[in-house]
Amino acid sequence: MIILISGNTHTGKTALAQRLLEKYKYPYLSIDHLKMGLIRSGQTDLTPEDDDLLTPYLWPILREMIKTAIENGQNMVVEGCYIPFDWAESFTPEYLESIRYFCLVMSEDYIRRRFDDILRYESVIEQRMADPDLTPENLIAANNAYLEGCRAHSLPAILIDGDYTVDIDL
């Protein structure tokens, strides 16, 4: 089984992947780690700020890693914001039977009420550098874009609106 976890920054993708590792023993791949490895090794001239270019650059690599894991009968969680909304078009029905997709989306109300908590827990799994552009308004706009992308492609979105209790049963 392949679990894809997408969503905007600070929605808890890595924390959820870590919980799935602990609960089901499924290893996970952080797309951010792949991105930084390719950037730091000089395999690409892209930078961490090139979000619009990183998805089409990283997806073919991720797609083939996912296919390989399925062919080998392996379980894997892939988490990150570089999963395109049309990801399913990359796979035949036989592969799709082994893939589940989840997108974490915070509501506007949640972001406005819990912005301080979002910042407090931003490094719960990995140490983040402070982002001066991370504002409630930017988070709201980006989360709304993810929600619209999910709706446009008939993808499931896990809406975070009350207490933060995101869990997936497989």
C-alpha positions in Angstrom: 0.0 0.0 0.0 1.2 3.5 -0.9 -0.1 6.4 1.1 0.2 9.8 -0.4 -0.1 12.7 2.0 -0.3 16.2 0.5 -1.2 19.6 1.7 0.2 23.0 2.3 3.1 23.8 4.6 2.4 23.5 8.4 -0.6 21.2 8.0 1.1 18.2 9.7 2.0 16.0 6.8 5.3 14.9 8.3 3.8 14.4 11.7 1.1 12.2 10.2 3.6 10.2 8.2 5.6 9.7 11.5 2.4 8.4 13.2 1.8 6.0 10.4 5.4 4.8 10.7 4.9 4.1 14.4 1.4 2.6 14.0 1.8 0.5 10.9 5.6 0.3 10.4 5.3 1.9 7.0 8.4 3.8 6.1 8.0 7.2 4.8 9.6 9.4 2.2 9.7 13.2 2.8 9.6 14.8 -0.6 11.4 17.8 1.0 14.3 15.5 1.8 14.4 14.4 -1.9 14.1 18.0 -3.0 17.0 19.2 -0.9 19.2 16.2 -1.8 18.8 17.0 -5.5 19.3 20.7 -4.9 22.4 20.3 -2.6 24.0 17.7 -4.8 23.8 20.0 -7.8 21.5 17.7 -9.8 19.3 20.6 -10.5 19.6 24.4 -10.7 16.2 24.8 -9.0 16.1 26.4 -5.5 13.8 25.6 -2.5 11.8 28.8 -3.5 11.0 27.4 -7.0 7.7 25.7 -5.9 6.0 26.0 -9.2 8.9 24.3 -11.0 9.6 21.7 -8.3 6.4 19.7 -8.7 6.9 18.9 -12.4 10.6 18.2 -11.7 10.1 15.9 -8.7 6.9 14.1 -9.7 8.3 11.9 -12.5 10.9 10.7 -10.0 8.4 10.1 -7.2 6.0 8.4 -9.7 8.6 5.8 -10.6 9.6 5.3 -7.0 5.9 4.6 -6.2 5.6 2.2 -9.1 8.7 0.3 -8.0 7.5 0.0 -4.4 4.1 -1.4 -5.6 5.8 -3.8 -7.9 8.0 -5.0 -5.1 5.0 -5.4 -2.8 6.3 -2.8 -0.4 4.4 -0.3 1.8 5.4 3.3 1.8 4.1 6.7 2.8 5.1 9.6 0.6 4.5 13.0 2.1 4.9 16.5 0.8 3.4 19.4 -1.0 4.9 18.4 -4.4 2.2 15.9 -5.4 0.2 17.2 -8.3 -3.6 17.2 -8.1 -3.7 15.1 -11.3 -1.4 12.5 -9.8 -3.8 9.6 -10.5 -3.4 10.1 -14.3 0.2 8.9 -13.9 -0.9 5.3 -13.0 -2.8 2.5 -14.5 -5.8 1.0 -12.6 -3.6 -1.8 -11.4 -1.3 0.6 -9.6 -4.2 2.8 -8.4 -5.6 -0.2 -6.5 -2.5 0.1 -4.2 -2.5 3.9 -3.7 -4.5 6.0 -1.2 -4.3 9.8 -1.2 -5.0 12.2 1.5 -4.8 16.0 1.5 -4.6 17.9 4.8 -6.3 21.3 4.6 -6.7 23.8 7.4 -9.9 26.0 7.4 -9.7 29.7 7.6 -11.3 29.7 11.0 -8.8 27.2 12.3 -5.8 29.2 11.0 -7.2 32.4 12.5 -7.9 30.8 15.9 -4.8 28.6 16.1 -2.1 30.5 14.3 0.1 30.7 17.4 -0.3 26.9 17.9 0.6 26.3 14.2 3.8 28.1 14.8 4.4 26.4 18.2 4.2 23.0 16.6 5.9 23.7 13.3 9.0 21.8 14.4 7.4 18.9 16.2 9.1 16.4 13.8 11.8 18.3 12.0 13.6 21.6 12.9 12.3 24.4 10.6 13.9 27.7 9.9 11.6 30.7 10.6 9.7 31.8 7.6 9.0 35.5 7.6 6.4 35.1 4.8 4.3 32.7 7.0 1.3 34.8 7.9 -2.3 33.8 8.6 -3.4 35.4 5.3 -0.8 33.4 3.3 -1.7 30.2 5.0 -5.4 30.8 4.4 -4.9 31.5 0.7 -2.7 28.5 0.2 -5.0 26.1 2.1 -7.9 27.4 0.1 -6.0 26.7 -3.1 -5.4 23.1 -1.9 -9.1 22.7 -1.0 -10.1 24.0 -4.5 -7.5 21.7 -6.2 -8.9 18.7 -4.3 -12.5 19.6 -5.3 -11.6 20.2 -8.9 -10.0 16.7 -9.1 -12.5 14.9 -6.9 -9.8 14.2 -4.3 -10.4 13.6 -0.6 -9.4 16.5 1.7 -9.1 16.1 5.5 -10.4 19.4 6.7 -8.8 20.6 10.0 -11.3 22.8 11.6 -11.7 22.0 15.3 -9.1 20.4 17.5 -6.1 19.1 15.5 -6.9 15.3 15.5 -5.7 14.0 12.1 -5.3 10.3 12.0 -5.7 7.7 9.2 -6.9 4.1 9.7 -5.6 1.8 7.0 
